[in-house]
Amino acid sequence: MKVTRGEVEHVAALARIELSEAEKDDYAEQLSAILAFFDRLQEVDTRGVPATSQVLDLVNVLRPDERRPSLDIEGALRNAPDPAGRFYRVPRILD
Amino acid sequence: MRLYEQTIQSLSERLRRREVSSEEVTRGVLERIERLNGRLNAYITVTAEAALARAREADRILARGEARSPLAGVPLALKDNLATAGVRTTCGSRMLESFLPPYTGTAVRKLEEAGAVILGKTNMDEFAMGASNETSFFGPCRNPFDPGRVTGGSSGGSACAVAADLCAAAVGSDTGGSIRQPASYCGVVGMKPTYGRVSRYGLVAYASSLDQIGPITKTVTDAALMLGVLCGHDPLDSTSANVPVPDFPVTCRGEVRGLRFGVPREYFVAGMDPEVEAAVRAAVRVFEGLGAVPVELSLPHTQYVVPAYYLIATAEASSNLARYDGVKYGYRARGPFANLREMYTKTRAEGFGSEVKRRIMLGTYALSSGYYDAYYRKAQEVRTLIRRDFERAFEQCDVILAPAAPTPAFRIGEKIGDPLQMYLVDIFTASVNLAGLPALCLPCGYTREGLPLGLQILGRPFAEEDVLRAGWAFEQETLAARRKPPLD
């Protein structure tokens, strides 16, 4: 499965990772080789085989909708790269 | 008698009888860490003062005869993807280089409540992605048996620390083999419990349907002791299984006469080191000698394990690692930024290493529109077939024996340039995570060059007792042949 440079740019945008021009070529080459190997999965007959998303067959593990103590603001801000009062400061979101 | 060489069981007995104090034991291990960690790079963070304070507290409890667990006063190391309140938790990454968790995870809390002394946080492949501990932002960890070789990964630091007696035991995590493979490369015991046995609350997530926390120890009995403390349902982890926890240390001492075991024929592959194959065949003879019954086994979908694992794990990782965006915690690239999106893309470009980025890209690709069915969904369907292979196998046998890896520890730098070669190292371990089974890895010999080799014992879901019993019996026969690394 050949992964093109354009596809690498598309995937990097989805993943929100900036790549250098050299990295785009490197990843295109590496991902192509890796996916070419993974293409062997297409040989497997999975008609009628359900997908496994988790092995415990758990369904809707819920708790009662009751208020409980949670992380306090000081704890939430302790690792903030750019705290401002009770907020996390970030570049402008809306234009 | 060197205190730092002792097992949990041995230390526990001596501490209870007040022959030694936890402070004395802890001090001795800390001195050894100071002497050797520069060379081995097993620890990222050593919490010496806190450890000594906890050791003194343990001594007070032991003096009053109030110790309720064999772990009271025993010094342990924790893999650096386990959240420890106020103690740096880096996941081996620049992204979390200075991160201080606001809470301690359940598994660690249980160890602390048992009175264990936490020595520090161990080195690991970045965000648990790797099989050599070479992707760590903090540099590779070196194999105590040969410092030019890898420890394996991703729990490389924990395995190294146990092998080098830089702790009595350690905690690791395993998503595709990350406890078992480094345990085999470093000549120690490692156990991945059944998925759902140990709470993942506080384990930084890599692949949520595959990750499990487990012990890395010097003996099978020690693994059973740790497991008894770590296991249990946790309402804070919605994937935690609500099943009773047996008394593992008691049940692991038992007969294996009549136990049915098999080695899958697909596990003797081309490209496998002949010494690995010889060691597994020798292990089969040991079990036969103990009266266990050999059975022919086939796991026909073995050749699809690596692709299925890497598509599922990377897809889940691409989702789990989306949270690292420089907003609330962790690394943020230096601005100014044109907009918020640029802050994200630069932060993630600089905060993550190349293997992590590669896996995020792979996972994003596998989930993206147009490729989702052919890659991610297909891998999930093949996962079902891999599980069914094991179900069918366990109708014929009680435990499965397997190598831990196709070769012993390879040289630092040997595989890191070829991602696919590195991924193929997981061929014998990743199937276990896909199927959610319990698996133990323990030493089964050494190569001509003196490198450790590991044997895996796999069991049915929630049948840790069978696995530990088989492991304990094998260990009784082979313990005398175990070696310490040539460090001193």
Interface residues (C-beta under 8 A of the other chain):
Chain A: V3 E7 V8 H10 V11 A12 L14 A15 R16 I17 E18 L19 Y27 Q30 L31 A33 I34 L35 F37 F38 R40 L41 Q42 V44 T46 V49 P50 A51 T52 S53 Q54 V55 L56 L58 V61 R63 L71 G75 A76 R78 N79 A80 P81 D82 Y88 V90 P91 R92 I93 D95
Chain B: S98 F99 L100 P102 Y103 Y195 G196 S209 P235 S238 T239 A241 H301 Q303 Y304 V306 P307 A308 Y310 L311 S318 A322 D325 G326 V327 K328 Y329 G330 Y331 R332 G335 P336 F337 A338 N339 L340 R341 E342 M343 Y344 T345 K346 R348 A349 F352 K357 R358 I360 M361 L362 T364 Y365 S368 A374 Y375 R377 K378 A379 Q380 E381 V382 R383 T384 L385 R387 P419 L420 Y423 L434 A435 G436 P461
